[in-house]
Amino acid sequence: MKRVISTIAILALLSISAMGARISAYLITPSTSISNVKYKLKENGFSILGINNNVITITNKELQRTNTYLATLQVYVGAAEIRIQNPVYFAMAYLDDYKKGQLTVTVSSLTQAFGSLKKSSEHLDASALYHYRFMPGMPYFDEPISVSKLENIYTKVVGNRNILYTLPLPNGSLLVGHKLSTGTNGFLKRLNQTKNSQILPYEALVFTNEVKMMHPKFYLALSLPQLRKNQFMKISDIPDKIERDIKNAYR
């Protein structure tokens, strides 16, 4: 019976890609200790890349095969609940060739680790996630910012105190998680969104001696879909600050 229930839960999470469905950005489960969360994740096939401000960065082979920012998921262990980036939501925004059921292994592993996973109230319609942008004039996913281009760029990563983790991907690129400065990192508090700390660390991709990052105006809007234009205006300085912080890591 438990296996049947788990299978139903997995199919429910995967089937939200049906036309017209609302896709939740995060999956939620009751909180427990970080050590217990780490144990559950490892027991169900995830590798842990790092922990920062109660956010656990995880990966597995299925995620890595996407060769995108979807190679990792962020898991925030809050006081009342655990919030996990929904791989289906972000896959639909990142992958041109996303197919329903593509992330069965990952969704199954999360379900086995935590049991019942509730959908968060933050969501977008499935149709909005494909080729997503916040509003006309704002960037798409495939309009990244070139952070740095140096022949010795990979040496900048080793021992860098501004870098939390690195993950080599099958296509030869390197996914890098970055610390943000204290002045930049406080934007979630300004928005009263510290419960969504799982949107950080901020990542970039290194490939053929060039570092590129997702445009913050894309990533922040995608990650906080419940916020409106006037709320984002409160942090209008943050996209430039994030870009500056990432660039500083490679100087």
Long-range contacts (C-beta under 8 A, 24 or more apart in sequence): 6-108, 6-111, 6-112, 9-111, 9-116, 9-117, 10-104, 10-107, 10-108, 10-111, 13-86, 13-88, 13-107, 13-111, 13-117, 14-88, 14-100, 14-101, 14-103, 14-104, 14-107, 15-100, 16-88, 16-119, 16-126, 17-88, 17-92, 17-98, 17-100, 17-126, 18-100, 18-126, 19-126, 19-127, 20-125, 20-126, 20-127, 21-125, 21-126, 22-123, 22-124, 22-125, 22-126, 23-86, 23-88, 23-89, 23-92, 23-123, 23-124, 23-125, 23-126, 23-129, 24-86, 24-89, 24-119, 24-120, 24-121, 24-122, 24-123, 25-85, 25-86, 25-89, 25-90, 25-120, 25-122, 25-123, 25-124, 25-222, 25-223, 25-225, 26-83, 26-84, 26-85, 26-86, 26-89, 26-119, 26-120, 26-122, 26-196, 26-198, 27-83, 27-84, 27-85, 27-86, 27-110, 27-117, 27-118, 27-119, 27-120, 28-81, 28-82, 28-83, 28-84, 28-117, 28-118, 28-119, 28-120, 29-81, 29-82, 29-84, 29-114, 29-115, 29-116, 29-117, 29-118, 30-80, 30-81, 30-82, 31-77, 31-78, 31-79, 31-80, 31-81, 31-82, 32-77, 32-82, 33-77, 34-77, 37-75, 37-77, 37-82, 40-113, 40-114, 41-75, 41-113, 43-113, 44-109, 44-110, 44-112, 44-113, 45-105, 45-109, 46-109, 46-113, 49-164, 49-165, 49-167, 49-177, 50-164, 50-165, 50-177, 50-201, 52-164, 52-179, 52-200, 52-201, 53-197, 53-200, 54-78, 54-197, 55-197, 55-198, 55-200, 55-201, 57-164, 57-165, 57-177, 57-201, 59-167, 60-105, 60-106, 60-109, 62-103, 62-105, 62-106, 63-87, 63-103, 63-106, 64-167, 64-169, 64-170, 65-170, 66-91, 66-94, 66-95, 67-169, 67-170, 67-171, 67-173, 68-94, 68-95, 68-205, 69-94, 69-175, 69-203, 69-205, 69-214, 70-94, 70-95, 71-167, 71-169, 71-175, 72-167, 72-175, 72-177, 72-203, 73-106, 74-198, 74-199, 74-200, 74-201, 75-198, 76-195, 76-196, 76-197, 76-198, 78-195, 78-197, 82-114, 83-120, 83-195, 83-196, 83-198, 84-110, 84-114, 84-117, 84-198, 85-198, 86-119, 86-120, 89-123, 89-124, 89-129, 90-222, 92-126, 92-129, 92-130, 93-129, 93-130, 93-132, 93-141, 93-222, 94-141, 121-226, 122-196, 122-224, 122-225, 122-226, 123-225, 124-225, 132-218, 132-222, 133-218, 133-221, 134-217, 134-218, 134-221, 134-222, 134-232, 135-229, 138-217, 138-218, 138-221, 139-215, 139-217, 139-218, 140-218, 141-214, 141-218, 143-215, 143-218, 144-205, 144-212, 144-213, 144-214, 144-215, 145-212, 145-213, 145-214, 145-215, 145-243, 146-210, 146-211, 146-212, 147-204, 147-211, 147-212, 147-213, 147-243, 147-246, 147-247, 147-250, 148-210, 148-211, 148-247, 148-250, 148-251, 149-209, 149-210, 149-211, 150-209, 150-250, 151-209, 153-206, 153-209, 153-210, 153-211, 153-250, 154-206, 154-209, 156-249, 156-250, 157-206, 160-249, 162-245, 162-248, 162-249, 163-249, 164-201, 165-201, 171-207, 172-207, 173-205, 173-206, 173-207, 174-205, 174-206, 174-207, 175-203, 175-204, 175-205, 175-206, 176-203, 176-204, 176-205, 176-206, 176-211, 177-201, 177-202, 177-203, 178-202, 178-203, 178-204, 178-245, 178-246, 178-249, 179-245, 180-241, 180-242, 180-245, 181-241, 181-245, 183-241, 184-238, 184-241, 184-242, 184-244, 184-245, 187-235, 187-238, 190-234, 190-235, 191-224, 191-227, 191-231, 191-234, 191-235, 193-224, 193-227, 196-223, 196-224, 199-223, 199-224, 202-242, 202-245, 202-246, 204-246, 211-246, 211-250, 213-242, 213-243, 213-246, 215-239, 216-242, 216-243
